[in-house]
């Protein structure tokens, strides 16, 4: 049986808007924090062409932009003075 899919990790960071290259058919399966960075994992067809995808990261209590997109997941991450921050990740529609 030919292997057709692979799971890739994409590092987002804490920018308000972040762009990563992934295929249109990628299926996001997890959002989390690894090595103090916000990351997402997706099932991706092997060899499929990747395109820029825009993600928006918004903290709890912040105003949501009108073009927020689809909810992907929520993570908690330590910030300044060991305070916990909660970040919500959205994927814009292309």
N, C-alpha and C positions, 0 to 999 in steps of 0.2 A: 504494500500500500504506500503510495507516494505521500510524503509529508507536505501539506499545503499551507499550514498555519504556524505562526510563531507568536510568542508573547514578547512584546517590547516594552521597555520602560522609557518614559519621556520626562525629563526634568523641567519643571515650570519656574520655580523661583517665586519671589514675592512681588513681582511687577504687577501693576493694575491690569495690563494687557500683555499677553505673552503668545508668541507664535511658534509652533512646532510643525515639522513636516511629517504628515502621516497620510496613508491612503484614505480615500473616501469611505471605503468599506470597513475600516478599523472599528472594532467594538471595544469601547472602554469598559474595563471590568473592575478597576479599583483606583481610588485616589488615596494617597497616604503621604507620610513624611518618612524620608530615608536620608540619613546623614545630614539632618537638619534642613533638608530641601523638600519642597512640595513636589511630588511626582505623581504621574499616573501611569497605569499599565493598561495595555490594549492587546487584544487578539488581532493579528495582522496577517493577511494572506501573503505568503512568501513571494517575493519578486514583483509585487504590485507597486505601481508608481505612486510616490508620495507627493502631496500638495500641502501648501501652507494652511494650517488651521489655527484660528485665533481662539484663545481662551481668556476669560476674564476672571480675575480673582478679587473677591470682595470680602472685607471683614465684617463681622457682626456689628450692626449699628450704623454701617455706612450706607449712603444713598446708592440705590441701584441705578445704573445707566439704563436708558430706554432700550438700548440694543443688547440686552443682557444675554440672550441666547438660552440654551437648554441647560438645566441643572445637571451636573456630573457627580459632585460629591462634596463632602465637608471634611476638613482636617483640623486638628488642634496642634499648635506649634508654639514652643516657648519663644518669647521675644526678649525685650529689654527687662532687666531686673528679674528674670525668671518668671515673668508674667505669662500666663497662657493666653494665646490669641486663637480665635476660631475663624478660619477662612473657608469661603464657599467658592467652588469652582464651577464655571459655566462655559459651555462651548457655543460659540457663535455659529449660526447657520451660514453656509456659503451659497 
